[in-house]
Amino acid sequence: MVASTPLVGAGRDGDVEDAGRLAPVATGTAHAKAILIGEHAVVYGHPAIALPLIPLRTIARLRTVPGPLSARHGDQRVRVEDLPEAFAPVGVAVTAALAHFGLPGDDLEIELDSDIPPGAGLGASAASAHAIVEAVRVHAGQDLDEEARFELVQTAERVAHGNPSGLDARATRARTPVAFTGGVTSDLHLGGSFSFAVADTGVRSPTRDAVAGVRRFVEAEPDRGSELLERLAELTRAAGRDLGAGRTADLGARLDAAQEALDALGVGHPAIDRLLAAARAAGATGAKLTGAGRGGCVIAVADSPERAAEIVTAMQDAGAVGGWVVTAAGR
């Protein structure tokens, strides 16, 4: 069971329609995720662990509007093929989903409303694709198995990130913490209750750039690169055992060690360092970046939800632009 509490407000109420707008013919939702440990190494087939951030969500609304297939971009209606590059995955997701169900795209408009900060490492693009696919599925009135859904989301994720591992596509669909290895997810057994503090540095760096930077490092220094990736894999496996045994302090130590490896791979940032220092000073047992790095978000382990809230506040005081408390407990 996972819950997350926003300490800083984000998007508008996704269930309220704008005055004068046509009601949607179908809607779909999906939630954010945070990688606890294993990012970057997961691209090379190593394991990773992720937490769903369920209250942070994206809503996709599909409306019947005369004209070609389009998307709502700000106050404008834009043909999907004319969307700015940053929003191209939206067009890919809706086009691929319609094709999968054999539906024409004419006279439809897709609109997204999201609480998930884009480019922050919380799976915003995968959540958007999932929400779009679900809205189209509802419109089609057909079933969709999980593997077909995953492949549709990955089609959009490849446009967004180049060579996605598939972790975001899986974790933004999961309802419980998951282990991810080689494209396969499995639910994690938790031997106790865990509390985490997640905070947003406000710094943005494209995931594909960070992934490409790590690849250049690994190719230029294969021995050192392999050593660091293996170290992250080892720490991820140990973190899974810590979660199973309910060992909060040991889990925190794994995150600290993982951050050292990620820094060595070149995905750190001064804004990340500031928030990590604030988290540790506020009582975190360990902390690291979450996601691609070079900005984005950080995640810290706390010994209670109350401590996690204090850590979020400390990170906000250190410059974080958003923060959330996440709790996870065994069934």
N, C-alpha and C positions, 0 to 999 in steps of 0.2 A: 504494500500500500504506500502510495506516495502522495504528498500534498505540498503545495507551495503557496506562500503568502506574499503578495506584492507589498513592499514597503513604500514604493513610489508608484503613483498612478501612471498608466500608459494610455492605451487607446480608449475610444468612446465605447459606450455600451453597444456591443455587437448585435443585440437583439432588437434595437430600436431603429425603425425605418425613418429615413429623412422625409420630411413633409413633402408631398407632391410626387414622390418617386413611386414607380410601379413596384408592387410587391414581387419578390422573386418567385420564379416557378420552382426553384430548387435551391437548397443550401447545403454546404458541407463544412465541417470544422476539422481542425487538427491542432495539436499543441506543440510547444517548444520542447527542447531537450538540452541537457548539459552533459558533456563528456566528463565523467569523473576522472578517468585516467586512460591513457593509451592512444590519444590523438597522435597523428602523424605516423606512428608505428603501425597503426591499423591499415594504412594505405599499402603497406608492404606485407600484409597477411598476418600480422601479429594481433593479439587480442586487445579489446578495449571494453570499457564498462561505461554505460550511460544511464542517466536518470531522466525520466519524463518530467517536464514542468507543465503539468496539466492545466492549471488556471491561466497560463500565458497561451493564448490561442489566436488562430487565424480563422476567419469566417469567409467563405466564398459564396457569393450570391449570383445565381444565373437568372437573368431576366429575358423576357421576350420583348425585343425592340426591333422594329423594322430596319432592314439594311444588312450589310455584311457582318460577319462575326467580328466582334469588337470587345474592347476592354475599357472600363472606366478608369481614366488616368487623371487624378485630380478632379477638376470640373469638366473635363473634356471626354468625349467618346472617341476612342482611337481604334482604327482597324488593327487587329492583332499583329499583322505583318509590319505595321508602322510603329510599333511600340519602341521606345528607347532601348538601347542595348541592355541596360540594367534590368529591364522588365521583360526581356525576351523569353525567359523561362516560363512566364505566365502564359504567353501565347503558345509555347510548345506544349505545356501541360493541357490546356483546354483543347487544342487541335488534336493531340494524340488521344485524349480521352474520347472525344467525339468520334474519331476514326475507329477506335476500338469497339465502340457500341454501334457503329454504322449509322451515325446520326449526321445530318447536314449541319453546317455551322451558320447558315444564314438566319437572320432575324434573332440572334442571340447576343447578349452582352454579359460579360463576367466582371464582377467587382469584388475586390478584396478589402477586408477590414481586419487589422491585426494589432494585437498587443505586443507582438514579438519584435524587439528592435532589430532591424535589418543589419546584416554585416557584423553582428556581435558574437557569432559563434554559437547561437542558440537554435540553429536549425530553421531559420525563417524561410529559406527558399524551399526546403523539403516540406515544411508545414503548409506553405502556400500551395504546392503541387498536390499534396494529399487532399486539402480542402477542395481544390478545383476538381480533382478526379471524383471525389465523393459527390459534389454537386451535380456533375454530369451523370454519374451513376444513378442518382435519385431521379434526375430528369428522364433518363432512359428507362427507368423502372426495371432494371435488370440486376442480377447478382454479379459480384466480382470477387474472385478468390484472391487471397493475400499475395500470391506470387505475381499474378497479373497486375494487381494494384502496385506492388513494389516496382515492377518493370516500367510502368507508366510514370511513376514518380522519378525513377532513375533517368528516364528520357529527358525530363526537365532539368534534373540535377547535373547531367553532363553538360548542358548548356551553361548552367550557373557556375560550375566548378571544374570542368574539364575531365577529371578522372576521379569521381567520387567513390569512396569505399563502399557505400551503401549503408553505413552506420546511421546517418541522419534519416534516411528513408525508413529505416527500421524503428529507430528510437522515437521518432515523432508520431509513430503509430502505437507504440507500446504503452501499457498502463502501469507497468512495474519496472524496477531497475533491470537492465538486461546486460548480459555478456554478449559480445559480438566477435566472432572469429571467422575469417574467410567467407564473409557474406551470410553467415548463419547466426541467428540470435537464439539465446536461451534465457529463461527467467533465472534470476539469481535468488538463492536462499539467503535471507538475512537473519543472523542470529541475535538480533536485538534492534533497538531503535537508533536511528542515526539522524543527525541534524546537520544541515549544510547552509552556508551563506553564499549567495551568488551575487556578484556586482558587476556593473558595466563600466568599463574605463571611459567610454565615449569615443575612443579612438577606433577608426575603421581601416581595415586592410583586407583586400579581396582574398578569400580562401585560396583561390587558384594560385595567387602570387606566393603565398606562404608555402603551399605544397610544392610549387616549382622551386622555391628557394631551398627547401630541404632536399629535394631530389638533386639539385646542383651540388649541394654539400656532400651528399652520399656518393655521387659520381666522382667528385674531385678528391674525396678522402674516403675511399671505400672501407678501409679497415676501421677507421674511427667512426664513420657513419654506421657501419654494421654493429659496432660495439654499443653505440648509443641506442639504436633501435632494439637490440637485444636486451639492453638494460631496461628500457621502457616496457618491453614484453614481460620481463621477470617481475618488475614492480606491479604490473597489472595483475598477473597471476597471484602474487602475494596479497594484493588488495582484495581480490575475490575471496581469498581465505579469511582475511580480516573481517570482511562483511559477514561471512558465514559464521564467524565466531563471536561477532559483536565487539570487536576490538577497535574502539574509536581512536585511541592514542596511536596504535600501530598504523592504522589507516592514514592518519595525518602525516606520519613520518614517510609513508610511501609517496604521498602527494608532494611533500617537500623534495624528496629525492627525484621524483619525476620532473619537477620544475628545473632542477639543475641540468638534467639531460636535455630538456626542451630549450633551455638557454644556450646550451652548447650547440644545438642544431640550428640556432639562429632565429628563433621565433619569439624571443622575449621583446620587451619594450619598457622604457622607463615608467610609463603609466601603470603597467602591470606590476612592476616592482613596488611602486608606491602603495598600491592597494594590498599587495601581499604583506608588506611590512606592517601596514595598519591592521590587517586581519590577525597577524601573529601577535602583535602588541595587545590586541583586544581579547586574546585568549584562545585563538584558533589552535588546534593541535597540529595543523598543517594546511597548506594552501598552494594552489598552482593556477596557471591559466587554464581555461577550458575552451576547446575549439582550436581554430587554426593559429591563434596567437597574433603577435605583432600589434596588439591592441585587443579589442573585443572584451570578453568577460573573464572573470576569475571565479574560482570556487574554493571555499574553505570548509574544513571539518570543525564542528563544534560539539561540545559535550552535552548540549541541551538546546531546545528551540529558543529559550530565552537568551542563551549565550550567542546563538546564531544571529538573533535580532540585534544584539549589541555589536556584533562584528560587522553587520551590514551598516549600522549607523557610523561606526568608525571608518569604514571604507568610503561612505558618503562624505564624511568630514575630510577625507583625504583626496576627494575629487571624483568619486564615482557618480555617474549620472542616473543610475537606477540600481535597485537592489531587491532581492527576494530571499525569503527563508524557505528552505526545502526540507521536508521531513520524510523519512522512509522507515518502515518497520516491517518485520516479518509477520506472516499471517498466523 
